[in-house]
Amino acid sequence: MAKKSRAPAPPRAVQAPKRRSEPRKPGRGRLWLAVGLGALLLAAAIGAGAYFALGGDDASAGGSDICPVETVEAQGQGHVDKLPKDFEPASFPRVSGPHGPQTVIYGEYDSPLTQLNVVHNLEHGAVVAQWGADVSEETVNAIRAWYRTDPRGMVIAPLPENDEAAKLSNKIMLAAWVAERDGERITKQEGKLAACSRFDEDAFNDFIDSYRAKGPEGFTLDQMAPGSQ
């Protein structure tokens, strides 16, 4: 149906300036201008102080209100067949630490994945997106469509069915394992984990642009193509 054209709004009535009942006192306008300017400067200073006291905008650190990003301390790179009994994960899903000797095949899944192997994908530099049981089919389809625009270095799947995942039933989790380098030498490692309240293409793109293909094993995007392992 064609949109109805809207009639332009009528112009505002021009108000004639009011006559002052008494002449302006010299210097009075400048005084009020100085007072007003001082108030504005004071308000700006208070606002800036509050901004920096609160740490500024979360988005400047790679996050957003939709997908706030948590930085997780790295927990090692060892290969294991199962996690040691005394190992305490720093997050769920895990974003670093002991993991299986084999990655999962890069791609999209309908069923939960073995997290021990998924962490190995993160070590290569993958971004892993996993959603909770209460995320709608419509949203899952949107995630799949987004993934297919550039699936290199990506794994997407439902979260496992366990107590930790039950607490995230309405969340979409984005995970990455990133390393900072000085030439070939790794100087720092850390995990990046975002608990997204909904699917938002811009927020998801910000995450992969910031963290994909930056893992400690330094794989390129083409080395993490769909179907590879």
DAPE-V560584 format. One record per residue. RES is the residue in three letters. BURIAL is b if it has 24 or more other ideal C-beta (glycine too) atoms within 12 Angstrom, else e. Layout:
res/burial
RES/BURIAL
RES/BURIAL
This chain:
res/burial
MET/e
ALA/e
LYS/e
LYS/e
SER/e
ARG/e
ALA/e
PRO/e
ALA/e
PRO/e
PRO/e
ARG/e
ALA/e
VAL/e
GLN/e
ALA/e
PRO/e
LYS/e
ARG/e
ARG/e
SER/e
GLU/e
PRO/e
ARG/e
LYS/e
PRO/e
GLY/e
ARG/e
GLY/e
ARG/e
LEU/e
TRP/e
LEU/e
ALA/e
VAL/e
GLY/e
LEU/e
GLY/e
ALA/e
LEU/e
LEU/e
LEU/e
ALA/e
ALA/e
ALA/e
ILE/e
GLY/e
ALA/e
GLY/e
ALA/e
TYR/e
PHE/e
ALA/e
LEU/e
GLY/e
GLY/e
ASP/e
ASP/e
ALA/e
SER/e
ALA/e
GLY/b
GLY/b
SER/b
ASP/e
ILE/b
CYS/b
PRO/b
VAL/b
GLU/b
THR/b
VAL/b
GLU/e
ALA/b
GLN/b
GLY/e
GLN/e
GLY/e
HIS/e
VAL/e
ASP/e
LYS/e
LEU/e
PRO/e
LYS/e
ASP/e
PHE/e
GLU/e
PRO/b
ALA/e
SER/b
PHE/b
PRO/b
ARG/b
VAL/b
SER/b
GLY/b
PRO/b
HIS/b
GLY/b
PRO/e
GLN/e
THR/b
VAL/b
ILE/b
TYR/b
GLY/b
GLU/b
TYR/b
ASP/e
SER/e
PRO/b
LEU/b
THR/b
GLN/b
LEU/b
ASN/b
VAL/b
VAL/b
HIS/b
ASN/b
LEU/b
GLU/b
HIS/b
GLY/b
ALA/b
VAL/b
VAL/b
ALA/b
GLN/b
TRP/b
GLY/b
ALA/e
ASP/e
VAL/b
SER/e
GLU/e
GLU/e
THR/b
VAL/b
ASN/e
ALA/b
ILE/b
ARG/b
ALA/e
TRP/b
TYR/b
ARG/e
THR/e
ASP/e
PRO/b
ARG/b
GLY/b
MET/b
VAL/b
ILE/b
ALA/b
PRO/b
LEU/b
PRO/b
GLU/e
ASN/e
ASP/e
GLU/e
ALA/b
ALA/e
LYS/e
LEU/b
SER/e
ASN/e
LYS/b
ILE/b
MET/b
LEU/b
ALA/b
ALA/b
TRP/b
VAL/b
ALA/b
GLU/e
ARG/e
ASP/e
GLY/e
GLU/e
ARG/e
ILE/e
THR/e
LYS/e
GLN/b
GLU/b
GLY/b
LYS/b
LEU/b
ALA/b
ALA/b
CYS/b
SER/e
ARG/b
PHE/b
ASP/e
GLU/e
ASP/e
ALA/b
PHE/b
ASN/e
ASP/b
PHE/b
ILE/b
ASP/e
SER/b
TYR/b
ARG/b
ALA/b
LYS/b
GLY/b
PRO/b
GLU/b
GLY/b
PHE/b
THR/e
LEU/b
ASP/e
GLN/e
MET/b
ALA/e
PRO/b
GLY/e
SER/e
GLN/e
